[in-house]
Amino acid sequence: MVYWELFLAFFIPNIIGYGGGPAIIPLIEAEVVGRYGWMSPQEFAETLALGNALPSPIATKMAGYVGYDVAGIGGALVAIFATVVPSLLLMLGALGLLYRHRDSPRVKRMSQWVRPVIAMMMAWLTWSFFSEGLNSAGLLHTVLIGVAAAIALLHFRTHPAFVVLAALVYGGIFLS
């Protein structure tokens, strides 16, 4: 039964999600944290931060980690399969269809409507992480890490992996 739940937890977000890994993270969080309760919001946020620091697509890393945490190697394989194979098959089918109708005004309008939805989902995820940070680390630490990360990313153009690593070190020293 747990393999079926793992399959659904990653299959559904990857089928209905549009826009790549960052766009489906809130959908995966809804399944993993909300529906099945395999992780707390804090654990999910930490897993996501660590996953963002590593190379390769975030959705497959999240699937592999959660699947392994829930049901061992078999769970990791099922979750990764549910993440990769159905999306690949749908993408190949949809790509052929969209390519055939790429000049259609309807296809162009559809693409324009999807962008704001993705932006809202990312805003919700950001707010969720911010409020979780306030609850677990407090206002001072949350604002300090956020401002330092923004300066490092925007002003110094630091690679995001190093920013996440610095935040993990800061949290290990000051929040443990």
Rosetta blueprint (number, residue, H / E / L):
1 M L
2 V H
3 Y H
4 W H
5 E H
6 L H
7 F H
8 L H
9 A H
10 F H
11 F H
12 I H
13 P H
14 N H
15 I H
16 I H
17 G L
18 Y L
19 G L
20 G L
21 G H
22 P H
23 A H
24 I H
25 I H
26 P H
27 L H
28 I H
29 E H
30 A H
31 E H
32 V H
33 V H
34 G H
35 R H
36 Y L
37 G L
38 W L
39 M L
40 S L
41 P H
42 Q H
43 E H
44 F H
45 A H
46 E H
47 T H
48 L H
49 A H
50 L H
51 G H
52 N H
53 A H
54 L L
55 P L
56 S L
57 P L
58 I H
59 A H
60 T H
61 K H
62 M H
63 A H
64 G H
65 Y H
66 V H
67 G H
68 Y H
69 D H
70 V H
71 A H
72 G H
73 I H
74 G H
75 G H
76 A H
77 L H
78 V H
79 A H
80 I H
81 F H
82 A H
83 T H
84 V H
85 V H
86 P H
87 S H
88 L H
89 L H
90 L H
91 M H
92 L H
93 G H
94 A H
95 L H
96 G H
97 L H
98 L H
99 Y H
100 R H
101 H L
102 R L
103 D L
104 S L
105 P H
106 R H
107 V H
108 K H
109 R H
110 M H
111 S H
112 Q H
113 W H
114 V H
115 R H
116 P H
117 V H
118 I H
119 A H
120 M H
121 M H
122 M H
123 A H
124 W H
125 L H
126 T H
127 W H
128 S H
129 F H
130 F H
131 S H
132 E H
133 G H
134 L H
135 N H
136 S H
137 A H
138 G L
139 L H
140 L H
141 H H
142 T H
143 V H
144 L H
145 I H
146 G H
147 V H
148 A H
149 A H
150 A H
151 I H
152 A H
153 L H
154 L H
155 H H
156 F L
157 R L
158 T L
159 H L
160 P H
161 A H
162 F H
163 V H
164 V H
165 L H
166 A H
167 A H
168 L H
169 V H
170 Y H
171 G H
172 G H
173 I H
174 F H
175 L L
176 S L
